[in-house]
Every structure is written in structure tokens, then in C-alpha cells.
Amino acid sequence: MPALPGMSSEPEVASMASPTRPAPGARDFRAAFDAAHLAMAVVDREGYVVAANKALAALLGADPHELVERAAAELVDLAAEARTWHAYQEVLRGRQARLRCTRRLKHPDGHSLWTEVTLGPVPGTRDVLLSVADISDRRDLQARLRHLQMHDPVTRLPNRALFFERLSAALEAASYEDGGTGRIGLCYLDLDGFKAVNDTLGHRVGDRLLTAVAARLTQCADQSGYGRTSGHLVARLGGDEFALLVEDSTGTEQLAELARSVLTAVQEPFDLAGQRLSVSASIGVVERAAAGTSATGLMQAADTTLYWAKADGKARWTLFDPERNAHRMTRQALSSTLRPAVERGEFELEYQPLVDLESGAVRGVEALVRWNHPQFGTLTPNRFIGIAEEDGSIVQLGQWVLRTACRQARRWQIEQPSDSPVFVSVNVAVRQVWDSDLVGDVAEILAETGLAPQLLQLELTESAVMGSAGRPLQALQALSDMGVRIAIDDFGTGYSNLAYLSRLPVSVLKLDGSFVRGFRYEEGAHPNPADETIVEALVQLAHRLGLTVTAECVETAGQAARLRRVGCDTGQGWLYSRAVAPERIAEMIGTRPEGTGP
């Protein structure tokens, strides 16, 4: 065997050697090299093995002499990757000090082993030292630990971390270069009522149910055979939430078919150690092109769609709808900016006249709020009042509307003292009664503006008023005692509890527009006798209870004439005017609006 590089046949004496212990010679180094447990080889600058020790020979299943003059790169597969091969060449040329990489080698007996390969210069020579460490046991341990880390202990399915790792990889453009569809699909599933199972039967039964559900989901995915190599992924994301990822999906119909099969499978009863359970699931389905899609965006869409499935009645699957999502995003944007919008002065009031059906004179106006949104333009109440009621900002907005409307009504009265003052009608949400001191607010605003209580009318919906009890009823009674008029809006479409009506402090009924629409003559429609009979009966009942009646949505002179004949007191609608600015109302006060009868 040739001498190791840097080792002469004669012993060398180091300058710092002990006078009683001679410096180690070539034979000592040779013995250490051969006896080392670490597999090593000395490689020349051309890349050929100069010497190999017994450990390397055993690792590769060869004799040390057989490895000499072999290309080191072939022994440890350094040419498999361009980046590793380039680094190896740089080490041989002395341009790079060290290389460390992991290689998977195949032993002659057929088994594979993972190794860590290190190359570095041999001091004082032009050669490099190659060392190869068997890290198979370490890799196996890491693999087992990763499996535990990436899988759910209850169902043995991939967990949330592995799911997002796989999803991110699936969304990379490179993963679709080999003839894939370039699309991705996701079924996001949540069990309906799973909490009740845990609460009533215990978590042990709940875990068994989750395991059984996981098995059925896996079976559905296996039978469907989706993915490039049937490479679907079924994962438990946490709690009772599961996901089925479909790579290279072919379209929404494919995902819909999978969702239908999953829904059917989950709804089949489960027999769990003597417990027979029936559950259902709600599924959000998303299918789209992978390009331009992020993992976060896909999951947000899936989560939103799952919420729709729950809101639509559960036990169903729902496909992602971009238009519905845009509406949701708009609603969310409005919700987040509603409170500051009041402070920024983005709201304004328009007023629609309430006209006496006999004389045609304007008796009052209804204040209608508009939101001049900087992004979405002018918004009518139906776009944001529901949001305001949900998040509680209706209290702040309602106070602004009430104060602004009362101030405007008082201004008309001062500017036109010769005309009969008109009352202003303001819509009030039930939450304003519960979450604020409505009685105190009204008293303060009336005192501040100088408006007489009789010139303020508060409108509440029929369902809100008819269901009033406790504090709301007390508040309505206090407002009525103060002299404020109370009106029931959209009457005839809610509870219609006429017996309860007699005990409420109400002074006005506003008939819902659905009754008035049946009064049309002009467009060739035949009059509906039932509509007229119902309206006439309601008007007579209201009058006997001392109430006045306002008809909403009056659009034609024929409607107005019929309403006048049955005794309706006032009308409101496009026949007289749309909601307009305060200046236009000032012009109408004291005059007969266009479209009114004699």
C-alpha cells in the first residue's frame, strides 16, 4: 500500500517533541488511520482515492485495496447534484475549504444507508481527506420523530403542520411542470354537533368517533383516486375539523363529487363500542387554479365557504362563490369603518314626505340616513343598518340621526312660522332601547333643539314592538307619556298580534308596502278584492283604537285614490317624492306636492 500523503518512510521529529517520547511516525499515523471507526479516504487533487481505511471499506462492502485509484465522487455519489458536484470541484482545487453533504448510498448487499460526507484539506499536502459517517440510525430516529410531530395522535392522520407543508408544496409552480392540470381543490369539513358528543358521552367516545370519521374520509379519498399518483391528502386540522386536499384537480365537478361522497359516508351511523351515533357534516368546497393562489388565501376561502354551509342549515356542502365572498368582504369593510364614519361626518339625512291623503298637504317627513362612503359611494340604510345593529354602533349612529333630524325639523319651523309645523319620523332599532337610555336621549335632544315632543315620531318594526316587554315596553310608555308619537313600521308582515296592539303606547300604524302594491289599476292589473278588504279592516280597527294609518310605497294616483276611499290618513311613496335634501322639503311645506289628488 502506498504511503499516506505527508508521511515519509523515516520518522519525523517535531520541534516541540518531548525528549523522552519520540514524535509519531508514518506507521503510527497509518495505524490510527486504519483503526479509526470513522470511514475515511485520502483523495488526490484529481479526485482519485490514494488510501482508504478499513471502516470505509466495510461501509461500502469492499476491500480497502479495491478502493484505491477509484474516483471518490463515484464511491459516495457526489455527482448526483450539480450544486454538490461544483462544491466538490472547488474543494479539490483548493478554492473552498470544506464540503459537507448528506448522501444516500446503496450497499452491495442491497440495503441503503444514509451518510454524512465531509471533505477537507490535509494540512501540508495537496490532498483532501474524505470522511463518511453512517447516520442511518439518526435519520430513522428523525423520521420517527417527524412522523409523531406531523401526525395527529388520535386519528393517525396528517396534522395541521403537515397539511400546510403539503399544501404549500402543491401550490408551487414547479409541481405542475410534468403534465399536471395546474389546479387544486380542497374540501374543508366540520362535524355538526360534535361538542354535544363530547359533553354527553365523554371525550373517549368523542375520540373514537373522530377515528371512525377519519377512516371513512380516507376510504372516500382512496376510492376516488384523486391526485397525480392518487396523491390526495386527508388531514385532521384540529378539533372536529378535517381537510381533503386534491392536487391536480380537474374542476369543480370533481370536488363536488368528492364532497357528496364524504357527506354520504359521514351520515351513515357509527357503532362505537356499544354506542350507535349518527352525525352529519358541513363542507366548504374550493377549487381554483394553483397559480396566484396562496395557502392562506385558499384556507380563508375554504373557511368562509364552510361558514356558509353552516349558516345555510348544516349537513350540506357549499361551493365557494366569488360574488358572495365579495359581498361578505364589503360587509366586513363596512363593519370595520362604521363607527369612525360617524365621527368623520360621512352620514347625511334625506327626508321623504308623508302626505295627507285628503288635503294633499305635507304633514310630516321620514328621516332616511345615507352613508357617503369614500370607497363604495352613497349607501342606503339596507346596506349598513343591519351591520350597525349587530356590532352595536347603531346606538351612536341612532343618536346622531335623532339629533340631526330634530334640529332640522325645528329649523323648518323657525324658517316658515306661518305654515303648520311638520313632524319628523325617525327609525329606532330595538337595540337602541336595550343598549342606551333612549328616553333620556330623546328628552335631552328635544330640550337642546327646542322641538316640541308632538313633532317627533319614532318608528319601530312590528316584530320589535309586538315582542316588547320589560324595559322596551317601559321606554315606549315613557316616550308616549312625554308626548312623542310611536309608530309601528311595516305593519301586517310580522306578529300581527292585534290583541296585544291595544295595550301598546302606539299612535300610528304604517301599512307595509306589500298591501299597497295590490291596489294598482294603471298597468292593467285587476284589483285584488282581498287586499282592499284587509286594508279597510286594518284602517277601521286602527281608527277605533285611536290610531292613524300611513300607507307606504304609494306609487300611483290610483293607489292613492283607493287608499283615500278606505279611510287611510297619510301616504308615503314615489308618487309624492323620493327621499330628498332638506331644501326640497322646505319648498314642499305649505304647498301641495305634485301627484296628490284633490
Disulfide bonds with the S-S distance in Angstrom:
none
